[in-house]
Amino acid sequence: MNKNYAVAGAILLSLNVFAQEKTKVDSVKNYYEIQEVNIFGKEKNEGPIHKIDTQLIQDFNKTNVVDAVNLLPGVSITQMDARNEGSILVRGFNSLRTPVFFDGIPIYTPYDGNFDLSRFTTFDINSISVEKRFGLRAIRIKYDGWSCEHSIQKTYQSFGY
C-alpha cells in the first residue's frame, strides 16, 4: 500500500511540472531588435561662405552695399517694388527669407519686410559676408539658413589729452 501512495504522490507532483504556463513566443522579436547607434565625429565647421573686405570693395569702386554684394557668387541684385529699392537675392531667396544684419542688428522695414539696401554706402564698411550658418537659433525658424552680415570699421580718434 505504501508503494501505491508513493507512486500516486510522484504522479501528482509530476503533474505540477506540466501545469506551468508556456512562455509566449514574441513574433516581433524575430524581426525587430532594439539597437543603440553611437555616432562619433567632428562638428562641421561652417564658417563664412563668401566674404568681401574693404580692399576688394575699393578695388572695384563699389559705392553702395548692393553693388558690392554683387561681386559674390550666388548673390544677385534686384530693384523691386514701386519704390525701386535695391535688394539682394541669396541663392534665389529674397530679403524676406534671407536676414541682413548690420553689425549684428537685423535690417528690415516693419510694414512689408523689405528695405532699400542701396542706401547703405560702403564708406565705413569693413566686410560683407554671406554665411550658411546662422547664430540666432530663435530667429532661424523664420529664415532658410542663409544670412548676409555687414560690419563697419572700428574708428578710434585721439583727442590729444
C-alpha positions as CSV (number, residue, x, y, z in Angstrom):
1,M,0.0,0.0,0.0
2,N,2.9,2.3,0.8
3,K,4.1,1.7,-2.7
4,N,0.8,2.8,-4.2
5,Y,0.9,6.0,-2.2
6,A,4.4,6.7,-3.3
7,V,3.5,6.2,-7.0
8,A,0.4,8.4,-6.6
9,G,2.3,11.1,-4.8
10,A,5.0,11.0,-7.5
11,I,2.4,11.3,-10.3
12,L,0.7,14.2,-8.5
13,L,3.9,16.1,-8.0
14,S,5.0,15.5,-11.6
15,L,1.7,16.9,-12.9
16,N,2.6,20.3,-11.4
17,V,5.6,20.4,-13.8
18,F,3.3,20.1,-16.8
19,A,0.8,22.6,-15.4
20,Q,3.1,25.6,-15.7
21,E,2.4,28.2,-18.3
22,K,4.4,28.0,-21.5
23,T,6.4,31.1,-22.4
24,K,4.8,33.2,-25.2
25,V,6.7,33.4,-28.4
26,D,7.2,37.1,-29.4
27,S,6.7,37.3,-33.2
28,V,8.0,40.8,-33.3
29,K,11.3,39.9,-31.7
30,N,12.2,37.8,-34.7
31,Y,12.1,40.9,-36.9
32,Y,12.9,43.9,-34.7
33,E,15.6,44.3,-32.2
34,I,16.3,47.5,-30.3
35,Q,19.8,48.7,-31.0
36,E,21.8,51.6,-29.9
37,V,23.7,53.6,-32.5
38,N,26.5,55.8,-31.4
39,I,27.9,58.3,-33.8
40,F,31.3,59.9,-33.2
41,G,32.8,62.6,-35.3
42,K,33.9,66.2,-35.6
43,E,31.4,69.0,-35.8
44,K,31.2,70.5,-39.2
45,N,32.8,73.9,-39.3
46,E,30.6,76.2,-41.3
47,G,32.4,79.5,-41.4
48,P,31.7,82.4,-43.7
49,I,31.0,81.1,-47.2
50,H,31.9,84.2,-49.1
51,K,33.4,87.4,-47.7
52,I,34.3,90.8,-49.3
53,D,36.7,93.0,-47.4
54,T,37.5,96.7,-47.7
55,Q,40.3,96.3,-50.2
56,L,38.1,94.4,-52.7
57,I,35.3,97.0,-52.4
58,Q,37.8,99.8,-53.1
59,D,39.5,97.9,-56.0
60,F,36.1,97.5,-57.8
61,N,35.0,101.1,-56.8
62,K,31.7,99.9,-55.3
63,T,29.8,102.8,-53.6
64,N,26.9,101.0,-52.0
65,V,26.2,97.7,-50.5
66,V,24.1,96.3,-53.3
67,D,26.8,96.8,-55.9
68,A,29.4,95.4,-53.5
69,V,27.4,92.2,-52.7
70,N,27.0,91.7,-56.5
71,L,30.7,90.6,-56.5
72,L,29.8,87.4,-54.6
73,P,28.9,84.2,-56.4
74,G,25.3,83.0,-55.7
75,V,24.1,86.5,-54.9
76,S,22.2,88.6,-57.4
77,I,20.8,92.1,-57.1
78,T,17.3,93.3,-58.0
79,Q,15.4,96.5,-58.0
80,M,11.9,95.9,-56.6
81,D,8.6,97.4,-55.8
82,A,7.3,100.8,-56.8
83,R,10.0,102.5,-54.6
84,N,12.8,100.9,-56.8
85,E,14.5,99.5,-53.7
86,G,17.9,97.8,-54.2
87,S,17.7,94.3,-52.8
88,I,19.7,91.1,-52.9
89,L,18.8,87.5,-53.6
90,V,21.0,84.9,-51.9
91,R,20.7,81.6,-53.7
92,G,17.3,82.7,-55.0
93,F,15.9,83.7,-51.6
94,N,14.9,87.4,-51.2
95,S,15.2,89.6,-48.1
96,L,12.1,88.1,-46.6
97,R,13.9,84.7,-46.3
98,T,17.5,85.9,-46.0
99,P,18.2,88.1,-43.0
100,V,20.5,91.0,-43.5
101,F,22.5,92.2,-40.5
102,F,24.3,95.4,-40.0
103,D,26.8,94.8,-37.1
104,G,24.6,92.1,-35.8
105,I,21.4,94.1,-35.9
106,P,18.7,92.9,-38.4
107,I,17.7,95.4,-41.1
108,Y,14.0,95.3,-42.1
109,T,11.0,97.5,-42.5
110,P,8.2,96.7,-40.1
111,Y,5.5,97.4,-42.7
112,D,6.4,95.0,-45.5
113,G,9.7,93.5,-44.5
114,N,11.6,95.0,-47.5
115,F,14.3,97.6,-47.2
116,D,16.4,99.6,-49.6
117,L,19.9,98.2,-49.3
118,S,21.3,100.6,-51.8
119,R,21.0,103.4,-49.3
120,F,23.9,101.9,-47.3
121,T,27.2,103.2,-48.6
122,T,30.5,101.3,-48.4
123,F,32.4,104.2,-46.9
124,D,32.7,102.7,-43.4
125,I,32.1,99.0,-44.2
126,N,34.8,96.7,-43.0
127,S,33.5,93.5,-44.6
128,I,30.4,91.9,-46.1
129,S,29.9,88.2,-45.6
130,V,27.3,85.7,-46.8
131,E,27.1,82.8,-44.4
132,K,25.3,79.5,-44.5
133,R,25.1,79.1,-40.7
134,F,23.1,81.3,-38.5
135,G,23.8,82.4,-35.0
136,L,20.4,83.2,-33.5
137,R,18.5,80.0,-33.1
138,A,15.3,81.7,-32.2
139,I,15.1,83.6,-35.5
140,R,16.3,80.6,-37.6
141,I,12.8,79.2,-37.8
142,K,11.7,82.2,-39.8
143,Y,14.6,82.1,-42.3
144,D,16.1,79.5,-44.5
145,G,19.6,79.5,-43.1
146,W,21.5,82.0,-45.3
147,S,22.4,85.3,-43.8
148,C,24.2,88.4,-45.0
149,E,26.3,90.4,-42.5
150,H,27.7,93.9,-42.9
151,S,30.3,95.0,-40.4
152,I,31.6,98.6,-40.1
153,Q,35.1,99.6,-39.3
154,K,36.1,100.5,-35.8
155,T,37.5,104.0,-35.8
156,Y,39.3,105.5,-32.8
157,Q,40.2,109.1,-32.5
158,S,42.8,110.6,-30.2
159,F,41.7,113.9,-28.7
160,G,45.2,114.9,-27.7
161,Y,44.9,114.5,-23.9
